[in-house]
Amino acid sequence: MTQRKILVTSALPYANGSIHLGHMVEHIQTDIWVRFQKLRGHECYYCCADDTHGTPVMLAAQKQGISPEDMIAKVREEHLADFSGFGIGYDNYYSTHSPENKQFSEQIYRALKANGKIEARTIEQLFDPEKNMFLPDRFVKGECPKCHAQDQYGDNCEVCGTTYSPTELIKPYSAISGAAPVLKESEHFFFKLGECVEYLQAWTSGSTTLADGRVQPHLQAEALNKMKEWLAPDENGEGGLSDWDISRDAPYFGFEIPDAPGKYFYVWLDAPVGYMASFKNLCERIGVDFDEFFKAGSPTEMYHFIGKDILYFHALFWPAMLKYSGHRAPTGVFAHGFLTVDGQKMSKSRGTFITAKSYLDQKLNPEWMRYYIAAKLNSRIEDIDLNLQDFIARVNSDLVGKYVNIAARAAGFIAKRFEGRLKNVSDSPLLQQLAAQSDTIAADYENREYAKALRDIMALADTVNEYVDANKPWELAKQEGQEERLHQVCSELINAFKTLSVYLAPVLPNVAAQAAGFLNLPQLSWADAVRHLSDGHSINKYQHLMQRVEQQQVDNLIEANKQSIQTAAETPAGTSNYAPVAEQASFDDFMKIDMRVAKVLNCEAVEGSTKLLKFSLDFGFEQRTIFSGIAASYPNPAELNGRMVIAVANFAPRKMAKFGTSEGMILSAATAEGKLKLLDVDTGAQPGDKVG
């Protein structure tokens, strides 16, 4: 087998919040893949870091009355404790606020500038006169310029899905102070991403031939389809790649741009550079050649595991930055979907916004969750659901009932009857059957088809347990003349347990380490799956490897994560959770809007969007398609089928850049908590009825 040299990263958690199970999906997925590569004997490094820069970190530190440096140091310690508690085995967990990251960010910027890919432009930007600072997109709110929904962020509307610049908002206000911002000119620096289209079209649709002869596509099929949409302009010539503003004005927590006092690198420029910085820090510590991994044309491999929400940055910005600064591009970018709990978006009020710390504090075994998440994961960009009842049942059935039970049923006989020594069982058909699956299971791990791998492993565990039931060692132990047969059967079971432990080791590293101790092996490697323990090999005393999940433990976890939602009665005097009433409109203005009752024929999620739902509506006189940005409030869109809604029927059709044409607007109420709820229609109203 050809040894590979591999660098692997997970997306950098932002240093402004706790780690929750949604984060853990990605880091568990990455960790399993890395552990598998190391079990196979490859040179594989796993690097990550906290993403520390930007206005939110600066403001959060101010609110706590501490420096940003002190805050990010504290958060990094908490993040690393959470990840370590779940067995995430980073080779290095670092920070983007590091000398290495500053050095690489400046080097890349200067190389891009020398390559003609950086341009200075004077732009108009919203400025908070009370806080005396320019406002990033997400710190400006106002009325959507397209659908006129209130309280929308400065980059896109969550109701209609339109993207825009903060200066296009109607009646904008600062989300920090509430003040009306003013326009001020500022010089910004732009990365000419639009000039990189030809290269990115080739890279996104391309692949790399690895040292072992396999061909690795740079992107998954779903991601490639999305890139084609983003890279190509539509039939009206709109869309395609725009140049990227990589600078921000002071005050800003980050790295100052060389030769540009008061200008700072935008967080999304230096965040992916943090991969390089973390790896460089590791290389200096352990004596690895950093340049071998990042030089242009490097034969080494580099993979990024990310969430689907940051695919744009990793599949477009990052490869272009690397290419035009003289570095290699990634071998592969692997995106995954989001996590729901019991079929719904994670909720603080229901206690299903589960933090990693609370899970560990409640003394739940982290390898239960590692196994359950792995059993749901595949190579596609699909959301996965943590069903808590299924979690209990699956862990108890698979891990306790099928896997660890095998060792428990054989170890006692070996210890008591055979002085802890095994018999040579190299000719066992059972063990040959288990060993024959080694390459198949390895391929599934390699291809991130974890769910399939675990199904196959548990099918083998079923086979072993059927062998136990067929041979009944507890009965053999009572029968005269069956000593040799008992030794044979129990030795086979211990070897079978070893093979299953190897197959599960990437998912259950702690259990695998304990299993290696029981088996009297220094550690497990993938080769141990097909290698039999020798005649006379001595095993150690068996100690139980895993307890069952109890319902009370899960109930306690949910209770520990419940957070009450502030009601209007709890709102401090003189303040309100509700958006201010808009300025007066005339009756004639109102009469221009033609609102009609419509029936929902079909409602579905929109692939590639976390905000939009696609409605097929019957207006009585015709059928139309309308997109509405209410996905967060209705995680199960099919439940809206057959419902009556109110929609504006006389808005001009509007092309949604990536998803199709919207032929109107569905009316919703924006609650004080920021939720969007469809308006109800009284019994008797029919599709096409006019609202007025």
N, C-alpha and C positions, 0 to 999 in steps of 0.2 A: 504493500500500500504506500502510495506517495504521500509523504508528510507535507501538510499545507501550513502556510503562515497566514494567520487570520486576525484581523482587528474587528471587534464587534462593539457597538454602542447601543444604548437606549436613549430615547429623548431625555433632555435634561429637565428635571422637575423645577418649577419656578419657586424661587425662595420667598414666597409670600403666602404659604398655606400648608396645611397638613397633607400627608400622604394618605390616600384612601384606596379602596379596593380597585377602583378604576385605574389608578396608576399601577397597581400591582399586576394587573393583567399583562401589561407590556413588559414589566421587569421580570415577571415569572416566565413569560414566553421567551424572552432573550436568554435568561439564565439557563433554562432547560437546553436551549440550542448550544450554548457555550459549554455547558457541562458534558453534553454529548460529544462535542468535538474533542474535548480534553480526554474523555474516556477512550476515544479512538486513537489517542496518541498524537494529535495535531498540536502545533504551537499556536495557541489561541489566547488572545488577550481581550478582556472585557473592561471597557472604560466608560465612566459616566461622570457627572458633576452636577452641582446645583447651578441653575440659570439665575444670575443674581442682579442683572442690571435693569434699568428702566424706571419710569416714573412711579409705578405702583409700589415698588420696593422703597423708593425714596420717601413717598408719602406715608407708607406704613411705619417706617422707622421714625419719622417725625411724630406720628400719632403716639408711638410708644415712648417718645422722649429719649431715644437712643440713636447712635450713629448707624448708618446703613451697614457699615462694616461689622459692628457688634451684632446687629440683627441677623445678617446672613451667616455669621459664624455660628450663632445659636441654632438657626434653622437647619443648617447643614448637619449639625450634630444630631438633631432630632430626626431628620430624614434618613441619615445613615443608620441610626438605631432601628428605625422601622424596617428598612430594607434588610438589614442584617438579621432582624428577628424572623423574617420570612425566608432566610437562607439564600438571599441574593449574593452571589459570590463574585463581586467586582474584584478585578485586579487593581483598580484604582478608582476611588470616588473623590472628585476634586471640586473646584469652584471656578466659574468663569471670571471671578474677580481675582485673577492671579497674574503674576509677572509673565508667565508663559503665554497666557491668552492675550495680554496686552501686546507682547512682542509679535505674535502671529497675526493678530488683527491689523497691526500697523504694517507688517510686511505684505500681507495680502492687499491691503488698501493701496500701498505704494506701487505694487506690481500691477494692479488693475489700472491705476492712474497712468503708469508708464506705458501700458498697453492701449491707452486711449479709451478705456471703458468707464472713466469717471468724468462727470461734467458738473460744473457749478452753475446753479440757476437761482435767480431771485424769485421767490414765491410769496404769495400772501397767505398768512397763517393767523388763526384765531389766537388771541392773547387775553389772559385773565388779568384785568386791571387791578383786582384786589390782591391776588396772589403774586402778581408781577411775574408771570411765567407764560410761555407758550403752552398751548393745550394739545396733547396727543389726541388722536382720533377718539379713543374710548373715554376721554375725559371731557368730551363735548356731547351734549344732548340737545334735542330740539324736535321740530316737526319735520317728518319725512317730506321731501320736495315732490315725491311722486304720488303717494297715497294719502298724505297728510295725517298719518298716525302720529300721535304725540309721544314724547319721551323716548325718541329713538337715538341710538348712538351715532357718533360722527363718521362711521365708516359704512354702515349698511342698516337697512330697515328690517327689523325682525317680523314685521307684519307682511310686507309685500316682497321682501327679499332684494330690493334694489340696492346696489352699491353706489356710493357717491363720496365726495370729499366733504370734510366738516364745514367748509365754507358754503356748501349748497344747502345746508339745513335752514329751515325757516324758524325764526325766533330762537336761535341757539342760546344755550346757557352753559356755564361752567358746572360740571358735575362735582367740582371740588368746593367752590364757594357759592354757587348759585348766581353769580354775577353775569351780566350780559357781556360776552367777549367783544373785543374790538379787533379789527384787521390790522396787522402790522406786517411790513415786508421783512423778509429774512433770507439770507443766502443759504441754500441747501445744496448737498452733494448727491448726485444721482448715479447709480450704477446703470449703464446702458444695456439693460437686459434685452431690450428690443433688438439689439444687434446680435444677440446670441441665439436667435431662433433656429437658424440652420443647424448649429451644433446641437442644440437641445432636442430638436426633432430626431437627429441621428442617435443621440445618447439614450433618450427615453425609449426608443423603439429597438435599441440594440441589446447586445448580450456580450458576455465575456466567456471565453473558453478557459476553463480552469486547468491546473497542472495535471489533474487526474483524467482529463479529457471530457468532463461534463460541461455542458453549456448552461451558463447561468444568465437568464434575462435580468436586465437592470431593474425592471419594474414588474409587478403583477399585472395580469391582464386588465383587471378593473382600473388600476392606477394608470395604465397606458392609455386606456380609452379616455379617461379624464384629462390626461395631459394633451391628447390630440384636440380636445375641445378648447382647452386653455391656450394652446399654442396657435391655433388657426383662427383668423377673424371670421365673423359670420357673413351671411350673404350680403349684408349692408356694409361690409367693410369695417364693422365695429368689433371690438374685442381684440384678441391677440395679446401679446406681451407688452406691457408698458414699462418704461424705465422705472427704477426702484429708488425711492428716496431712502438713503442709508444714513442720514444725519438727523440729529435732534439738537434743539437749542438748550442752553443753560437756563434754569437749573435742571440738572439731569444726573442721575447716578450711573456712571459708566466710564468709558475710556475717551479721553479727549482726542479728536482727530488731529493728526500731525499737521503743523503749520496752519491751524485754523482755531485760534483761541475762542473759547465759548461754544464750540461745536463738538458734539459727541456722537460716537458711533451708535446708531439705532441698535437696540438689543438683538434684533434678528440678524444683524451682521456678525456680532461677536459670539452669539450663542452657539451656532454650529462649529465655529472655530474652537469652541471649548472642547470638542472631541479631540482635536489636535493637541490642545494644551494639556488635557488630562493624560493622553498617551505619552507626550513628551516628558511630563513629570514622572511617569512610570519608567520610561526608558532610561532616564538619568539615574533612577534608583537601582534598577536591576541590570543595567548594561545591555540594553537592546538598541539596535540601530534604527533610530526614528526615521531617517531619510529613506531607508529601504522600503518602508511602508507608504510613504507619501510622495515620493518622487514620481514624476510623469513616466508612465509606462511600467510602473512597478508590477512584478508578477505576484505580489502578495494580494490577499483578498481583504476587502473592507465592506462591512455590512452595517446598515442603520435600521434598527427596529423602532417604529414610530406609530403614533395614532393617526388615523385618517384625516384628522382636522389640520395637521401640519404637513400634509403631503406636498402642497404647493411649494413650501420653502425648501424641502429636502430633495424634491425631484426637479426643480427648476433653478431657484436661486443658488443653492449650494453647489451643484455640479458646475454651473457657470462660473461661480466664484473660484472654484478649484481649477478649472480648465484655464481660465484667462489670467491666473496668477502663477501658472507653471507647475501645478500639482496634478496628481492623479484624481480621477473621479471615483465614486463608490462602485463596488462590484454589484451591489444590490441594495435596494431600499425596500424594506418589508413593512407594509402598513397593516394595521389591525383595526377592528371596529371598536365600539364603545361597550361598556358594561351596563346592563340593567339589572335590577333586583326584583324578583317576583314579577317580571314582565313590565316593570315601570321604571321610569327614570329615578335615579337615587334621590331619596327624599329625607330631609332632616326631621321633618315633623313625624314621619312614619318610622324613623329610626333606621332607615335603609341606606342612608349616606354613611357608610361604615368606614371609619378611619382604621388604618393599619394598627395604630397604637391601641385603640379600644379592643380590637380583636386579640392582640397580644395580652393586654391587661386582663381580659376575661379568661385567660389561660386556655384558649382554644389552640389546638395543635396547628401551627402554620402549614404543615405538610398536608393536612386535610384540604386546605384551600388551594395549595399548589396542585394537588391531584385533581380537584374538581374543575379548576380553571383549565388545566391541561386537557382534561377530557372533553372540553367544549371547543378547543382551538383547532383551526385548520389553516391552510395557507391563503385563504381568501380574505377579503376585507368585509367581514361580517360582524355585526354586533352579537354579543353573547349574553345570556341571561343566567344570573345566579338565582336559581329557585331553591329557597332555603329548605324546603321539605325534601326535594330531590338531593340536595347537598347531604343531608343526614343519611338518607337511604343509600345513596351511591357509595359514600365513604365507608359506611358500616358493612355494606355487602361486599364491595370489591376489595378494600384494603384489609379489613379485619376478618371478614368471613371467608374470603378466598385466598388472600396472599399470606399474611403473617400466620394464619392458622396452619399452614403447611408445615412450617418449622416446629410449631408447638406440638403437632401430632406425632412428630418423629424424634425430636431431640431427647426426650426423656428416656426412650428405649435405648438409644445409642449410649447415653451416659450411664444408665444403670446396668445394662446387660453386656455392653461391649467396651467398657472403660473409655468411652468417648471417642473411639476410633472407628473410622469408616472402612467399608469393604470396597474393593475395586469393582466399579459398575460401568466401565467404559463401553460395554456392549449392550447397554440398556436401550431398548427401542423407545421408551418414554423419553429419555434424555436426548436421543438422536432426533426425535420429533421436535423437542424444544429448541435444540441447537440449529435445526434446519430453518428456523424463522429469523435467525440473526440478521441476515442481509436485508430481509423485507422490513423488519422493524427499524433497522439502521436507516434505510432509505426514507421511511416515514419521518423519523426525527430530522434527517437532513432536509427534507422538503417541508418541514414545519407542519406536517399532518399528524399532530399529537393525538387528536381524538381517535384516529384510525390506529395508531400505534398502541394506544392503551386498550382499545377494543380487542386487538389481536393478543396483547399480553394477558388480558383477563380471560380470553378464550383458552389460552394455554393453562392459566391457573385452574380453569374449570376441568381441563383434561387431567391435570395432576390430582385434583380433588376426587375426580371419578376413579382414578387409580387407587387412591387411598381407600375409598369406599369399597372398591372391588377386592382389595387385598386385606383390608381390616387388620392392621398390625396389632391392635389391642386383643384380637382373638388369636392371632398367631403366637402372641406372647404367652397365652395360656395353654397352648398345645405342645405336647411332647414331640420331639423330632423336627420342630419347625424353627429351630434357632438360626440355622443358616438362611432360611427364607426370610425370617424377620430382619436379619442383618442386611440382606440384599434390599428388601423393600425400603427400610428406613434410610439406608445409604443413598438409594435412588431419590428419595424425597428430599434429603438434605442437599443433594446436588441440584435437584430441580429448583429448590428454594434459592440456591445460589444463582442459577441462570435467570430466574425471574427478578432477583434483586439487581442483577446487572441491567436488565432491560428497564427497570423502574428507577435506576440510580439517577438519571438526569432530573427526574421529577421529584424524587424523595431522597435528597442527598443525606439527610440526617439518619433516616432509617437504613440507607445503604451502608453508611459508616458503621452503624451498630451491627448490621448483618455481617459486615466484614470482620468485626471483632468476634462475633459468635462463631464464624466459620474459621477463625484463626488465620486470617489473611491480612496482610498489611493494608491493603486497599483493593477495591475492585477495578478492573479494566474491562473494556468491551471483549477482549480475548477470553476472559473468564466465562463468558456465556457458552463457549463451545469446548472449554477445557475442563476435564473432570478432575475432581480432587483425588489424589493418589491413594493407593491401597495403604491403609494404616494411618491415614491423615487424622490428626487429632483435632476435634472441635471443642469449643469452650462451653461453659454452662449457658443454657438458653435463658434469657430474660425477656419478658414480654415486650414487644416492640411498639405496640400501638393500642390505645384504648378506643372504645366506641364513642361516637358523638351522641350526646344526650340532648333531648329536646330542650331541657331547662337551660343548657349552655347557650343555645341559639336565642332563646327568649331573653336571657340576660343580656346578650350582645345587642339585640334590638333595643331593649330598654335603655342601655347605656348610651346609645347613639341618638335617642330622641331629643329634639330641641324644640321648645315651644316657639310658635310663630307669634310675633308681636301683633296684638290686635289694635284696632283704632282706639279702644279705651285705654290702652297702655301707652299710647303715643304721648310724648311730653307736651305740656300746654304750649300753645303758640305755634305748634308745628303740625304738619299733615303729611300723610303718606301719599296723598292723591295729587295728580298733576293739576296745575292751575287751570281755571276755566279760560278758554280762548276768548279773544276779543269778540265783540258783538258782530253778528251777521244779520243781514236783512232777510225778510220773508222771501223776497225774490231770489236771493242767493240759495235759500233752502229748496225752493221749488225747482231749481235747475237740476237737482239730484233726483234721478228716477230709481227708487228702491223697490225691489220686487221680492216676493216670496219665491223660493226655489227649493226643490227636493234634491237631496244628495243621492245620486245614483251609485256613485262609487267614490271612495276616498282612499288614497294610498300615500305612503311615504315617497319622497323624491330621492332617488339614488344620487349621491353626491352632495346632498344638502342635509344639514342637521336641523334646519328651521322650517323648511317648506313642506306643506302637504298639497297634493294635487287632487282637486275636486272635479268630478263630472256632475254637472247640475242640470236638472230639468226645470226650465222656466215656464213650462206650459206651452209657450208658443215656439220654443226652440231649445236645443241642448247646447251647453257651453262648458268650456274648461276654464277653471280659475285656480290660480296658485295662491295659497295663504300661509303666512309665516307663523303658524300656531302649533307647530309640531311638538314643542316642549310641553304644551298643555294637553295634548291628546296623543300619548305614546302608542295607543292602539287605534289607528285611524279607521279601521274597518267598523268600529263601534258607531261611527257617524253615518254609516250607510242607512238610507231611508229617512234620515232626519230632515226636518224643514229648517231652512236658514233664511236670512235676509241678505240680499246682495245688491250692490249698485249695478244697474244694468246699462247705464249710458256713458260709462267711461270708455275711452278709445282703447282698443286692444293694445297690449304692451308686451313686447318680446322680452322674455326673461333670458338673459345672456346665454345660459347654458341648458335651460330646461324646457323651453317651449314658449308659447304665447298665452298670456293670461287675459281673459275676456271679461273683466269686471273686477269687483272687489267684494269679499264677504265681510259683513260687519261683525265686530267683536267688541266686547267690553274689556278694557284694561283695568285689572283689579289693583288695589293699593299695594299688593305684594308683587306686582309686576306680571301676573299671569294674564293670558288672553282667553276669554270665554265667549263662545258663540252665543248670539242672542236667540232667545226662544220665540217660537211662533205659536199663537193660541190655536186650540183645536178648531177645525173648520176652515182655516185658511188653506188655499190651494195654490200650487205653482202658477206663477204669473200674476197673482194678486198684487196690486200696487200698494205700497206702504206710504202713508202720508197723514 
